[in-house]
Structure formats: structure tokens, C-alpha cells
Amino acid sequence: MSYQSFEQILQKCHTEGKEFWQVILEDDMAERNVSKQDSMEHMRTTWDAMLLAAATYEGDIKSSSGLVGGDGQRMEEYTHNTGKESLCGEYVDECIAGALQMGESNACMKRIVAAPTAGACGVLPAVLVPYFQKRCRDTDKILKAMYVAAGIGQIIATRSSISGAAGGCQAEIGSASSMAAGALTYLQGGNCEQIATSAAMAMKNLLGLVCDPVAGLVEVPCVKRNVIGTVNAMACADMAMAGIVSRIPPDQVMDAMKEVGDKMDASLRETALGGLAQTEEGMKIAERMHASYEN
């Protein structure tokens, strides 16, 4: 992508009277030398894959390690069948269930969309699929929101990283949450500044989040962290729509994320040598996994 900052995109929006998604769409057309129809069709294929992944979740299967599986179904049952009123409400509960289900599907080796990574695959579809089903049965509108998300993700990748090994989980769940916040803000009618603001606030809230996968698997705590990225995105989109602003400019937030990631100890960057991976239970799980591989 030719844009390396929110500032550049916002300037383009203002000088040419374009929306955030339009700027990203046109950039994709120029970079890949494709037509608008071809670019949109490629994005539609990605959206269809998200919908299929959500629709084909299986709550009765577990990952090969046995660490994850079924929680997405439990959350769904809690939402619809218990007769109890949850704290979050039905819509947010559905988003939580969606995040769990997509994360579990990834751990169970099912097809997912890395958005921006496999470990953070649950966040964007968790906010977009229920929104589409409950609030906006407009596929073109959703595709435009995905261009917004793609542009945010590319800025983060350019200025910092989307890799847990390079920047900790802030680079994965944090990036996914920023992308989802921007997409939701667009869907709610937010302008370009509000989109950038929501993305910045989402990243600020998860700044410093470490990557500490138990037994080196993208399962614990990865799947449940997709939930916090999802709920964080929704809160930040609502804050942006309320007129709340980020006191630190979006580009500077992403630069700070890179600085934090660079300073993060290697044990907290996807090596499974620190954090939850090195708790007593985490090490027991790793030992069991290692023994099972040997057998």
C-alpha cells in the first residue's frame, strides 16, 4: 500500500472528498493493476469465506491438543437457552460467541480468514457477521467496511508489525481490534477522523499485550483474547461515534506500539518462555503435549 500513515489517508479524504474505504480501494486497484470490479470481487470472496467459517463451526470437536473446543457453543447456549439475562446483552454475547468459535476453528485446523493473522482471526468476523445478520443486510456496505479494516491493518504492518513474534500479542489481537473498531465506526456512519480515532483507541487499550502461548500452541490464551479484542473494538467504535477523541494521534499510537514491541523481552513474544506459558499449569500442559508427541 502506498499510504504509510493515517495522516496521508485523511489528507486524501479531505482534498478529494473521498471516504476512507474509497482511498483504500483505489490504492488496491493501482497496486495490483486491477479494476474496481476485480478488487471488490476479491474482497467479496474474503467476506464469503468469513461467512462460511462462521456457519460451519462445530462445537463438538476439540483441537488435537484437547485444550480448546466447545466454548463457542457454550457461549451461544448461554445466550439463547439459559433464560438468564447476561451482563452484556444478546448482541454483544453473539459477538463473544463468534470470536470464540472462530478462534476454536483455527485451533481445530478448519478454514478461517487471517485478519490480520490466524491467531487473531476471530475479531473481525465476530463484529461483522452479527452486524450483517442483525443490523445491515447490505453486502456492499460490509465490503466497504472491510476495505477500511484492510487499510488500518496495512498502516499498522507498515509502521509497526502484525506479528506476535515481533511485537507480542498487541501486534495481533491489538491490530485486529483496531481494524474491527474502524470497520464498525464506518458501519455506524462515522467519518474518516472517527474511524482513525477508534482504531487508535483500540490499540491504546491493548498496548503492551504479551504473546505467551501455552505449549507454543495458538490456543491458550489466544482464543479467549479474540474476545477481548472484539469487545474492545465495539467500545472504541461507540466512543468515537460519541465524539470522544484520542489525545495521542493515531500514527503516534502505532509508533508507540512498535517501540513497546521492540522493548518487549523475547520470552513474551511467541516463544512460550514467559507469561502464562511458564505458569505451573502452563508448564504441566507443555510437558503433557511433549510426552504425547514422543509417543
Salt bridges, closest charged atoms under 4 A:
GLU16 OE2 - LYS12 NZ 2.74
GLU16 OE1 - LYS18 NZ 2.78
GLU26 OE1 - LYS18 NZ 2.69
ASP28 OD1 - ARG32 NE 2.80
GLU41 OE1 - ARG44 NE 3.88
GLU58 OE2 - LYS110 NZ 3.07
ASP71 OD1 - ARG74 NH1 2.62
ASP71 OD2 - LYS224 NZ 3.74
GLU94 OE2 - HIS80 NE2 3.97
GLU94 OE2 - LYS134 NZ 3.58
ASP140 OD1 - ARG44 NH2 3.26
GLU193 OE2 - HIS14 NE2 2.18
ASP212 OD1 - ARG225 NH1 2.98
ASP255 OD2 - ARG159 NH2 2.86
GLU259 OE2 - LYS263 NZ 2.94
ASP262 OD2 - LYS258 NZ 2.85
GLU280 OE2 - LYS284 NZ 3.53
GLU281 OE2 - ARG288 NH2 3.91
GLU294 OE2 - HIS290 NE2 2.95
